[in-house]
Amino acid sequence: MEEDEIMRTAELDETLYDNLDRAIEALDRYWFTGDNVCIEFNGQKLYSLLDDRDSCYKKVTGLNYDDFMRERKDLGKKSRQKEIEAQLAALEKVPEWKQRGYAIIYPQQRKAWDNCIKSRITGIYHGLEIEPALKIMESLAKDSDLKKAFEVYTSSGSSGGGASSIRDIVLNFSEMGTLFYRYSCLKENIEIDKERENLLKDVDDKFQSYQIENEDM
């Protein structure tokens, strides 16, 4: 069949393929059985009797298969390099972060604070949430002003998981952590469910025990 006829008479496979390689595997099966089938993927029409792997990749990505894989590998290397650079930059700030934290948290929290810094640096945000969390904690320790602290929080530009991570650090290490947590959730229209309410109570109880221990010392 001529190309125009193949395109005109191809039967549409309406399966929703979740990636290009699976769509190509299906086209290969149709080609093997001699079936003239078209698959639509990301707005492009791919034909079992016209397209091979290279032409499918060219239609969908603008690159043939080898060039696409080479570029993806290079992007992966660059992404990993950025992660390493972010971790190294964070590691340089560890001594500063420790001392700033020690200055505003209870002595009983120091080991947990050290572990928090370590886990955040090796986490998905590479420690980027530590600095804004510290600034919020410092603001609360200095002024006890939830509005000011929330302005520090919003100025960090964090959102989604990063913002949640900042709130959790403040919650667990600031004496006003539960108050700030409630205030920020209220401002952002975030509902606090029963499980989280229980956690907030546990945090309040923990800080109350720190206060009692330090009064007895």
trRosetta pair geometry for C-beta under 8 A, 3 or more apart (Angstrom, degrees):
i j d omega theta_ij theta_ji phi_ij phi_ji
1 5 4.6 -123 -176 90 104 120
1 6 5.0 131 110 -61 123 83
1 9 7.5 -99 -160 44 154 131
1 36 7.4 5 38 -94 157 143
1 49 7.2 37 57 137 117 152
2 5 4.7 88 59 10 81 105
2 6 7.0 -143 95 -9 39 87
3 6 5.6 -54 -148 33 32 113
3 7 6.4 26 157 -15 66 107
3 50 6.4 83 -133 -111 87 124
4 7 5.9 -59 -150 39 30 108
4 8 6.1 25 154 -19 66 113
5 8 5.6 -58 -141 40 31 111
5 9 5.8 3 168 2 69 116
6 9 6.7 -72 -136 48 19 91
6 10 6.1 41 163 -54 62 101
6 36 5.9 -141 -148 -146 77 123
6 47 6.0 87 143 178 113 148
6 49 5.1 -131 -146 84 132 123
6 50 5.7 143 119 -50 147 110
7 10 6.1 -32 -140 -3 24 118
7 38 7.6 75 -141 -84 54 132
7 45 7.6 83 -143 122 96 140
7 47 6.5 -82 -93 -76 67 149
7 50 7.3 19 -65 -33 84 154
9 36 6.1 28 103 114 94 148
10 36 4.9 -118 -109 149 66 91
10 37 6.0 106 -170 -153 93 9
10 38 3.9 90 129 -32 133 104
10 47 5.6 -100 -99 -126 155 101
10 48 7.6 153 -139 24 115 88
10 49 7.5 -154 -97 27 107 107
11 35 7.3 -55 41 173 120 101
11 36 6.5 107 9 93 81 73
11 37 5.3 -38 69 -110 84 68
11 38 7.0 178 79 19 31 80
12 37 7.5 117 -119 -163 10 71
12 38 5.3 -36 -101 71 59 98
12 39 7.8 125 -158 -92 60 33
12 40 7.2 1 -149 -15 106 102
13 26 6.5 171 145 147 168 137
13 30 7.6 -117 -50 -61 137 145
13 37 5.1 46 -34 176 108 119
13 38 6.9 -171 13 80 78 42
13 39 4.9 -24 58 -88 113 82
15 26 7.1 -162 63 -121 142 165
15 39 7.5 -34 57 -127 90 106
17 20 7.6 95 123 -96 125 21
17 22 4.8 -175 -160 93 108 106
17 23 4.1 151 91 -67 168 88
17 26 6.9 -127 -84 2 135 138
17 39 6.8 25 -3 -176 134 132
17 41 6.2 -34 61 -102 118 111
18 22 6.5 38 49 34 69 146
19 22 5.4 92 64 9 76 101
19 23 7.4 -142 102 -4 41 91
20 23 5.5 -58 -153 37 38 113
20 24 6.3 37 152 -20 71 105
20 41 6.1 114 -109 159 73 149
20 42 7.8 -32 -80 0 100 124
20 56 6.6 151 -177 143 108 114
20 57 6.9 96 152 -94 148 68
20 60 5.6 178 -110 87 135 169
20 61 7.9 -45 -62 -34 169 108
21 24 5.6 -53 -148 36 34 112
21 25 6.4 40 151 -23 65 101
22 25 5.5 -46 -147 32 36 115
22 26 6.6 38 152 -19 63 101
23 26 5.8 -53 -154 34 33 112
23 27 6.5 34 148 -19 65 104
23 39 5.1 173 -162 131 105 151
23 41 4.9 -1 -112 -72 174 145
23 46 6.4 91 147 57 120 152
23 56 7.3 177 102 -167 108 139
24 27 5.5 -51 -148 36 36 114
24 28 6.4 41 151 -23 65 102
24 46 7.6 -84 -89 167 64 153
24 53 5.5 60 -163 -108 145 76
24 56 5.2 176 -93 72 106 169
25 28 5.6 -51 -151 32 32 114
25 29 6.8 33 151 -19 63 101
26 29 5.7 -53 -154 32 35 111
26 30 6.6 33 150 -15 66 104
26 37 7.9 -91 140 107 97 141
26 39 6.4 102 88 -68 125 150
27 30 5.6 -55 -150 38 35 111
27 31 6.2 38 151 -23 67 104
27 37 7.0 -155 -118 82 64 104
27 39 6.2 -105 -67 8 100 128
27 46 6.0 -77 -79 134 146 113
27 47 7.5 101 -142 120 121 19
27 48 4.5 -164 -159 -100 75 72
27 51 6.5 -36 175 79 155 103
27 56 7.2 178 31 -77 160 141
28 31 5.5 -51 -146 34 32 114
28 32 6.4 37 153 -24 64 103
28 48 7.8 -155 -52 -141 15 89
29 32 5.7 -50 -150 30 32 114
29 33 6.7 13 157 -3 64 107
30 33 6.2 -67 -149 47 31 98
30 35 4.3 -89 -161 72 84 104
30 36 7.7 151 161 -66 117 5
30 37 4.2 -91 -151 28 159 126
30 48 3.7 -76 97 -120 119 157
31 34 7.5 35 -176 -76 31 27
31 35 7.8 -86 -58 51 21 67
31 48 4.7 -160 -58 175 74 90
31 49 6.4 157 -111 -83 82 50
35 48 6.2 16 90 86 73 160
36 47 7.4 -10 -165 -168 73 99
36 48 6.4 -169 -137 60 30 107
36 49 5.1 -29 -113 -9 78 133
37 47 7.4 160 85 -151 42 54
37 48 4.5 49 50 -10 82 130
38 45 5.4 -13 -169 -168 117 100
38 46 6.8 143 -159 72 61 44
38 47 5.3 -25 -100 -97 76 72
38 48 7.6 -114 -68 -5 35 81
39 45 7.6 148 76 -155 38 51
39 46 4.8 -24 64 63 89 101
39 48 7.9 85 -9 -49 97 84
40 43 7.3 8 -178 -111 96 10
40 44 7.1 159 -154 77 58 36
40 45 5.7 -28 -97 -96 72 64
40 46 7.6 169 -90 17 22 78
41 44 5.8 -29 69 62 71 88
41 46 5.9 3 18 -3 112 124
41 56 7.8 31 54 -166 141 102
41 60 6.1 -29 107 -97 109 128
42 60 5.4 88 59 -143 131 97
44 59 4.4 137 -173 148 147 113
44 60 5.3 -132 31 -82 149 68
45 59 8.0 -100 58 180 44 151
46 51 5.0 -83 -161 46 79 162
46 56 5.1 38 -128 -117 130 97
46 59 6.6 178 -84 65 87 152
46 60 7.9 -14 -63 -46 121 109
47 50 3.8 38 81 32 123 108
47 51 5.2 123 54 -2 65 98
48 51 7.4 -39 -82 46 13 84
50 55 7.5 -106 131 110 79 156
51 55 4.4 -138 -142 89 80 119
51 56 5.0 96 162 -60 128 82
51 59 7.3 -45 -124 -7 137 137
52 55 5.5 87 46 17 64 100
52 56 7.0 -121 100 -7 30 94
53 56 5.8 -59 -149 36 29 112
53 57 6.4 24 158 -14 65 108
53 65 5.2 14 136 -55 105 143
54 57 6.0 -60 -150 39 29 107
54 58 6.1 30 153 -22 66 109
54 64 4.3 -3 -154 -149 93 102
54 65 5.3 -91 -95 -4 61 98
54 66 8.0 -11 -108 1 99 84
55 58 5.3 -50 -142 36 34 116
55 59 6.3 38 156 -21 65 102
56 59 5.9 -55 -151 34 29 110
56 60 6.3 8 160 -3 65 114
57 60 6.1 -67 -140 47 29 99
57 61 5.4 -26 -179 30 71 115
57 63 6.3 -52 144 90 104 63
57 64 5.6 87 85 -158 120 30
57 65 4.6 153 0 -71 160 63
57 68 5.3 -120 -177 -10 129 148
58 61 7.2 -66 -109 58 14 75
58 62 6.8 18 -162 -151 50 12
58 63 6.6 -124 -104 90 56 14
58 64 5.3 -1 -66 -81 97 61
61 68 5.1 60 103 -107 158 128
63 67 4.1 -127 -175 96 111 113
63 68 4.2 149 94 -64 119 79
63 71 6.5 -91 -125 7 178 138
64 67 5.1 82 55 18 74 106
64 68 6.8 -141 94 -11 31 94
65 68 5.8 -61 -147 36 26 111
65 69 6.3 20 160 -15 65 108
66 69 6.0 -57 -147 38 29 107
66 70 6.2 30 154 -20 64 108
67 70 5.6 -55 -146 37 31 113
67 71 6.3 29 156 -18 65 107
68 71 5.9 -58 -149 37 29 108
68 72 6.3 27 154 -18 65 108
69 72 5.7 -52 -143 38 31 112
69 73 6.3 36 154 -22 64 105
70 73 5.8 -54 -151 34 29 112
70 74 6.5 29 152 -18 63 105
71 74 5.6 -53 -149 36 34 112
71 75 6.3 35 152 -19 66 105
72 75 5.6 -52 -146 37 33 112
72 76 6.3 38 152 -23 64 104
73 76 5.6 -52 -151 33 31 115
73 77 6.6 33 151 -20 63 102
74 77 5.7 -52 -152 33 34 112
74 78 6.4 31 151 -17 66 105
75 78 5.6 -54 -147 38 34 111
75 79 6.1 36 153 -22 67 105
76 79 5.7 -52 -145 35 30 112
76 80 6.3 29 156 -17 64 106
77 80 5.8 -56 -148 38 29 109
77 81 6.2 33 152 -22 64 107
78 81 5.5 -53 -147 35 32 114
78 82 6.5 34 153 -20 64 102
79 82 5.8 -53 -153 33 32 111
79 83 6.6 34 149 -20 63 103
80 83 5.5 -51 -152 33 36 115
80 84 6.5 36 151 -19 66 103
81 84 5.7 -52 -149 35 33 112
81 85 6.3 33 152 -19 65 106
82 85 5.6 -53 -146 38 32 112
82 86 6.3 34 154 -21 65 105
83 86 5.8 -55 -149 35 29 111
83 87 6.4 28 154 -17 64 106
83 126 6.3 -167 -154 -73 67 139
84 87 5.8 -56 -149 37 31 110
84 88 6.3 30 153 -19 66 107
85 88 5.7 -54 -146 36 31 111
85 89 6.3 32 154 -20 64 105
86 89 5.8 -54 -148 36 30 111
86 90 6.4 30 153 -18 64 107
86 126 3.9 58 123 127 120 155
86 127 7.3 172 153 44 90 93
86 128 7.1 -36 -170 -53 122 102
87 90 5.6 -56 -148 37 32 111
87 91 6.3 36 152 -25 66 104
87 121 5.9 95 -141 174 79 91
87 122 7.3 52 -126 -91 121 49
87 126 5.1 -101 -69 -149 67 107
87 127 7.2 116 -119 6 50 117
88 91 5.6 -49 -146 31 32 114
88 92 6.8 38 153 -23 61 100
89 92 5.9 -51 -159 27 32 114
89 93 7.2 20 149 -11 61 108
90 93 5.9 -67 -159 38 38 107
90 94 7.3 66 145 -53 66 82
90 120 8.0 -142 -173 109 145 90
90 121 4.6 174 119 -123 138 100
90 126 5.8 -167 -19 156 144 78
90 127 3.3 108 -138 58 144 153
90 128 7.6 -87 -84 -53 121 50
90 130 7.3 106 -147 26 108 134
91 94 5.7 -17 -161 -21 42 117
91 121 6.5 93 -69 -159 70 148
93 96 5.1 -61 -166 48 67 114
93 97 5.4 68 137 -27 90 106
93 127 7.5 154 61 151 120 140
93 130 7.7 154 107 92 128 134
93 131 7.6 -28 156 -73 159 103
94 97 5.7 -58 -140 39 29 110
94 98 6.2 32 161 -24 65 105
94 117 6.0 117 -132 154 85 138
94 121 7.6 -23 -81 -59 106 149
95 98 5.8 -53 -149 32 29 113
95 99 6.5 21 159 -13 64 108
96 99 6.1 -63 -151 39 29 105
96 100 6.2 25 157 -15 67 110
97 100 5.9 -56 -142 40 29 109
97 101 6.1 30 158 -20 63 111
97 117 5.5 138 112 -117 135 133
97 130 5.6 0 -135 154 142 133
97 131 7.7 -90 -99 -79 109 62
97 134 6.4 -123 -138 -68 81 149
98 101 5.8 -64 -153 38 26 111
98 102 6.2 27 154 -22 66 108
98 113 7.1 125 -132 123 64 113
98 114 6.5 30 -117 -96 109 79
98 117 6.7 -67 -72 -19 77 164
99 102 5.6 -49 -142 34 33 113
99 103 6.5 38 156 -27 62 103
100 103 5.8 -53 -155 26 31 116
100 104 7.3 -6 160 7 61 108
100 134 5.4 47 119 -166 133 132
100 138 7.0 -45 -180 -71 108 121
101 104 6.7 -86 -158 47 31 88
101 105 5.6 -3 168 0 76 123
101 110 7.8 134 116 -123 107 63
101 113 4.6 159 147 -174 144 142
101 117 7.7 -125 -18 -53 156 120
101 134 6.6 -85 -72 -115 79 105
101 137 7.6 29 -118 96 67 155
101 173 6.9 -44 -153 177 104 145
102 105 6.6 -68 -119 45 23 94
102 110 5.9 34 -107 -113 91 105
102 113 7.2 -179 -66 82 62 158
104 137 5.6 136 109 143 146 106
104 138 6.2 -136 -51 -95 159 58
104 141 4.3 -93 -141 -67 119 162
104 174 7.5 -14 138 -112 116 73
105 109 4.4 -94 157 76 123 134
105 110 7.0 157 92 -72 120 59
105 113 5.9 160 50 -63 164 140
105 137 7.7 -15 -62 178 89 141
105 173 5.2 -49 -104 -174 127 94
105 174 7.7 -85 -96 -85 83 37
106 109 4.9 93 63 -2 79 106
106 175 7.8 103 -38 -73 99 99
106 207 7.7 171 -20 -133 140 69
106 210 4.3 -55 -116 -171 173 136
106 214 6.7 -121 -141 -50 108 134
107 110 6.0 -23 -165 -20 46 114
107 214 7.7 135 23 -94 104 109
108 210 5.5 -143 38 -117 134 100
108 213 6.8 62 -47 81 140 152
109 112 5.1 -66 -163 51 63 113
109 113 5.5 69 138 -32 88 103
109 173 6.0 134 172 -130 147 81
109 210 7.5 -2 -36 -111 101 145
110 113 5.5 -53 -145 33 31 114
110 114 6.5 35 155 -20 64 101
111 114 5.7 -49 -152 32 33 113
111 115 6.5 30 151 -15 64 106
112 115 5.6 -56 -148 40 33 111
112 116 6.2 42 150 -27 66 104
112 172 7.6 -121 146 150 131 117
112 173 7.7 -171 107 -91 112 97
113 116 5.4 -48 -146 30 32 116
113 117 6.6 34 155 -19 63 100
113 173 6.2 89 -94 -120 97 134
114 117 6.0 -54 -155 32 30 110
114 118 6.5 27 151 -16 64 108
115 118 5.6 -55 -148 38 34 113
115 119 6.1 28 157 -16 69 109
116 119 6.1 -59 -143 40 27 105
116 120 6.1 24 159 -18 64 111
116 130 8.0 138 130 -109 96 103
116 169 6.6 120 179 -126 136 95
116 172 7.6 172 -96 93 142 133
116 173 7.3 -84 2 -54 172 134
117 120 6.0 -61 -146 37 25 108
117 121 6.4 26 158 -22 63 107
117 127 7.3 35 -165 -122 67 108
117 130 6.2 60 -120 -118 75 144
118 121 6.1 -59 -153 31 27 110
118 122 6.7 4 159 1 63 110
119 122 6.2 -67 -148 48 31 98
119 123 6.0 46 150 -42 66 109
120 123 5.2 -49 -144 20 33 123
120 125 6.8 -35 -173 70 83 100
120 126 8.0 46 145 141 67 10
120 127 5.0 99 121 -100 96 57
120 129 6.1 -118 -159 58 128 100
120 130 5.5 133 109 -58 153 104
120 165 7.4 126 -126 174 106 126
120 169 7.6 19 -78 -84 144 129
121 126 6.2 18 -160 -165 48 48
121 127 4.1 15 -96 -56 65 116
121 130 7.8 -6 -62 -26 76 139
122 126 7.9 39 -92 -112 10 53
123 126 7.1 -141 72 -52 60 30
123 127 7.7 130 45 -48 90 50
123 165 7.9 163 119 -134 152 146
124 161 7.4 -2 82 123 133 143
125 128 4.6 -107 163 40 99 98
125 129 5.2 51 109 -17 153 101
125 161 7.6 -164 -55 114 117 102
125 162 5.6 126 -106 -108 140 90
125 165 6.3 -167 5 61 151 167
127 130 5.0 -26 -170 2 76 122
127 131 8.0 70 149 -17 82 86
128 131 7.2 -50 -170 24 41 103
128 158 8.0 155 125 -95 106 116
128 162 6.9 -33 94 -139 113 120
129 132 6.4 -64 -158 48 47 102
129 133 5.8 47 150 -24 77 115
129 158 6.8 77 -109 -114 85 156
129 162 5.7 -165 -81 -161 108 75
129 165 4.4 -55 -130 108 172 117
129 166 4.8 -138 -163 -70 101 75
129 169 6.5 158 134 -12 109 140
130 133 5.7 -65 -148 40 28 112
130 134 6.2 29 157 -22 67 108
130 169 7.1 -176 -113 -134 52 166
131 134 5.8 -55 -147 34 28 111
131 135 6.5 28 156 -19 63 105
132 135 5.5 -52 -146 35 36 113
132 136 6.5 38 155 -20 66 102
132 152 7.1 161 -162 149 80 89
132 153 6.9 98 167 -121 113 47
132 156 3.7 32 -117 -106 147 143
132 158 6.4 -156 52 -14 166 131
132 166 5.3 -31 97 -125 113 133
133 136 5.8 -54 -152 35 32 111
133 137 6.4 30 151 -17 65 108
133 165 7.9 -84 -60 125 129 75
133 166 4.8 -159 -73 -147 88 71
133 169 3.8 1 -153 89 153 137
133 170 5.5 -146 -152 -50 86 81
133 173 7.9 72 157 48 116 127
134 137 5.6 -56 -146 39 33 111
134 138 6.1 33 155 -20 67 106
135 138 5.7 -52 -144 37 30 112
135 139 6.3 34 154 -22 63 105
135 152 5.1 -157 125 -178 107 130
135 156 7.7 164 55 -73 133 110
136 139 5.7 -54 -150 34 30 113
136 140 6.4 28 153 -16 64 106
136 149 5.0 77 -156 -166 80 94
136 152 5.1 175 -87 97 68 127
136 153 5.5 48 -94 -67 128 86
136 166 7.1 101 2 170 146 106
136 170 5.1 -43 103 -95 131 133
136 174 7.3 -79 117 -55 91 152
136 180 6.9 111 165 -165 120 154
137 140 5.8 -55 -148 37 31 110
137 141 6.2 30 154 -19 65 107
137 169 7.9 -84 -44 127 123 95
137 170 5.8 -161 -67 -120 86 80
137 173 6.3 -23 -110 101 144 104
137 174 4.5 -148 -122 -81 88 110
138 141 5.7 -54 -144 37 31 111
138 142 6.2 24 158 -16 65 111
139 142 6.0 -62 -145 40 27 107
139 143 6.0 -30 177 30 66 109
139 145 7.1 -78 158 59 95 88
139 148 5.5 -153 178 120 123 104
139 149 4.5 164 99 -95 124 75
139 152 5.2 -168 -20 -17 157 153
140 143 7.2 -79 -124 58 19 72
140 144 6.3 53 -170 -102 59 37
140 145 7.6 -145 -111 44 49 48
140 146 7.7 35 -108 -90 96 52
140 149 5.0 31 -63 -87 86 142
140 170 7.6 113 -6 -159 147 111
140 174 5.3 50 75 -165 150 135
140 175 7.6 -176 131 55 120 75
140 176 4.5 -147 -176 52 131 131
140 180 6.3 -66 -87 -60 142 133
141 144 7.9 21 -139 -60 8 66
141 174 7.3 -125 -51 -138 87 94
141 175 7.6 94 -95 27 78 105
143 148 5.5 6 86 54 150 152
143 149 7.8 -169 68 -45 109 89
144 176 6.5 163 -134 -68 70 151
145 148 4.0 50 100 16 119 113
145 149 6.4 161 91 -14 64 86
146 149 5.6 -58 -145 41 33 112
146 150 6.1 35 156 -23 68 106
146 176 7.4 -142 -82 160 86 132
146 179 6.2 -109 -87 138 125 104
146 180 6.0 -171 -129 -101 91 65
146 183 4.5 -154 180 -104 133 173
147 150 5.8 -55 -148 34 28 110
147 151 6.7 32 151 -21 62 102
148 151 5.6 -53 -154 31 34 114
148 152 6.8 37 148 -19 64 100
149 152 5.5 -49 -156 32 37 114
149 153 6.5 42 145 -22 65 104
149 176 7.8 -174 -31 101 169 132
149 180 5.7 -72 116 -119 144 119
149 183 8.0 81 76 84 112 144
150 153 5.1 -48 -149 34 39 120
150 154 6.4 34 154 -16 69 102
150 180 7.5 -177 -67 -151 79 85
150 183 6.1 -112 -66 128 126 116
150 184 5.9 179 -115 -90 100 80
150 187 6.1 105 -160 -6 144 166
151 154 6.0 -52 -142 39 32 105
151 155 6.2 34 156 -23 63 109
152 155 5.8 -58 -147 35 27 112
152 156 7.2 41 152 -35 59 96
153 156 6.2 -49 -168 9 32 114
153 158 7.9 -76 -178 47 67 107
153 163 7.7 78 177 -146 99 91
153 166 6.6 149 -138 127 91 137
153 167 7.8 52 -141 -77 133 78
153 184 6.2 -74 129 -111 170 127
156 163 7.9 151 83 -102 121 76
156 166 6.7 142 77 -99 165 164
158 162 4.0 -128 -159 117 108 112
158 163 4.4 158 119 -71 99 70
158 165 7.9 -104 177 52 145 93
158 166 5.7 122 75 -15 160 138
159 162 6.4 41 52 54 34 104
159 163 5.2 3 -126 -23 19 124
160 163 6.2 114 48 20 29 99
160 164 7.0 -57 141 -3 37 104
161 164 5.4 -56 -145 39 35 114
161 165 6.2 40 155 -25 67 104
162 165 5.6 -53 -150 32 30 113
162 166 6.7 32 151 -20 63 101
163 166 5.7 -50 -152 32 35 112
163 167 6.5 34 151 -18 65 104
164 167 5.7 -53 -150 36 33 112
164 168 6.4 33 153 -21 65 106
165 168 5.7 -54 -148 34 32 112
165 169 6.7 34 154 -21 64 102
166 169 5.9 -54 -154 31 32 110
166 170 6.6 26 153 -12 65 107
167 170 5.9 -60 -151 41 32 109
167 171 6.0 39 152 -27 67 108
167 180 7.6 -165 -142 121 76 99
167 181 5.7 101 -179 -116 103 80
167 184 5.8 -148 -111 85 118 152
167 185 8.0 92 -152 -54 151 84
168 171 5.4 -50 -144 33 32 119
168 172 6.4 17 162 -10 65 110
169 172 6.3 -69 -150 41 26 100
169 173 6.1 -20 169 17 65 118
170 173 6.8 -84 -135 52 21 84
170 174 4.9 -10 -170 6 69 127
170 177 5.2 168 138 -125 65 85
170 180 5.4 -73 140 93 132 144
170 181 7.1 172 94 -62 103 81
171 174 7.3 -21 -72 40 8 92
171 177 4.1 117 -144 170 28 114
171 178 6.5 72 -144 -76 82 49
171 180 7.3 -139 -79 73 61 100
171 181 4.7 47 -94 -64 107 130
171 200 7.7 -86 -157 -108 119 75
171 203 6.1 -64 165 -129 89 165
172 177 6.3 175 -4 -161 19 164
172 203 6.6 -109 -103 -124 53 119
173 177 6.6 122 51 -74 38 136
174 177 4.1 139 65 -63 84 82
174 180 6.5 22 85 12 144 139
175 207 5.7 133 -134 -155 67 135
176 179 4.7 -54 -174 47 81 117
176 180 5.5 84 125 -26 90 100
177 180 5.8 -58 -145 39 28 108
177 181 6.1 31 156 -24 65 107
177 203 6.2 -97 90 162 123 138
177 207 7.7 174 30 -56 108 142
178 181 5.4 -50 -144 33 33 115
178 182 6.4 31 157 -17 65 104
178 200 4.8 109 -136 -162 112 95
178 203 5.4 160 -65 92 109 123
178 204 5.4 -18 -16 -65 161 92
179 182 6.0 -56 -150 37 29 108
179 183 6.2 28 153 -19 64 111
180 183 5.5 -57 -144 39 32 113
180 184 6.0 27 160 -17 68 108
181 184 6.2 -58 -145 38 25 105
181 185 6.3 23 157 -16 62 110
181 200 6.6 -155 84 -108 142 112
182 185 5.9 -58 -147 39 28 110
182 186 6.2 32 154 -23 64 108
182 192 7.0 -34 -113 -41 73 153
182 200 7.4 72 -58 -137 99 151
183 186 5.7 -56 -151 34 28 113
183 187 6.4 25 154 -16 64 108
184 187 5.7 -54 -146 38 33 111
184 188 6.1 9 161 0 67 114
184 190 7.7 1 119 33 73 127
185 188 6.1 -70 -140 52 27 96
185 189 8.0 -102 167 70 56 8
185 190 4.0 -95 -150 71 80 103
185 191 7.5 178 173 -36 117 4
185 192 5.6 63 144 -53 164 99
186 189 7.7 25 -178 -72 27 34
186 190 7.9 -68 -37 45 21 73
192 196 4.8 -123 -165 93 79 127
192 197 5.8 106 140 -63 108 79
192 200 7.3 8 -172 -22 139 140
193 196 5.2 93 55 14 68 102
193 197 7.0 -119 107 -9 36 91
194 197 5.4 -51 -147 32 34 117
194 198 6.6 36 154 -20 64 101
195 198 5.9 -53 -157 32 32 112
195 199 6.7 32 146 -18 63 104
196 199 5.3 -50 -151 34 39 115
196 200 6.4 43 150 -22 68 100
197 200 5.7 -51 -149 33 33 112
197 201 6.6 34 151 -19 63 103
198 201 5.7 -52 -152 34 33 113
198 202 6.5 36 149 -21 64 103
199 202 5.5 -52 -151 34 35 113
199 203 6.5 35 151 -20 66 103
200 203 5.6 -51 -150 34 34 112
200 204 6.5 37 151 -19 65 103
201 204 5.6 -51 -149 35 34 113
201 205 6.4 35 152 -19 65 105
202 205 5.6 -54 -149 36 32 113
202 206 6.4 38 150 -25 64 104
203 206 5.5 -50 -149 31 33 115
203 207 6.6 27 155 -13 65 104
204 207 6.0 -59 -150 39 31 106
204 208 6.3 33 152 -22 65 107
205 208 5.6 -54 -148 35 32 114
205 209 6.5 33 154 -20 64 103
206 209 5.9 -56 -155 33 30 110
206 210 6.7 33 147 -21 64 102
207 210 5.3 -46 -150 31 40 115
207 211 6.5 44 151 -22 66 101
208 211 5.6 -50 -152 32 34 114
208 212 6.5 33 151 -17 65 104
209 212 5.7 -52 -147 37 35 111
209 213 6.2 37 154 -21 66 106
210 213 5.8 -56 -148 36 30 111
210 214 6.3 21 158 -14 65 110
211 214 6.1 -62 -147 40 26 104
211 215 6.3 27 155 -21 64 109
212 215 5.8 -56 -147 34 30 112
212 216 6.5 25 156 -17 63 109
213 216 6.0 -64 -154 37 28 109
213 217 6.7 36 149 -34 64 104
214 217 5.5 -43 -148 17 39 118
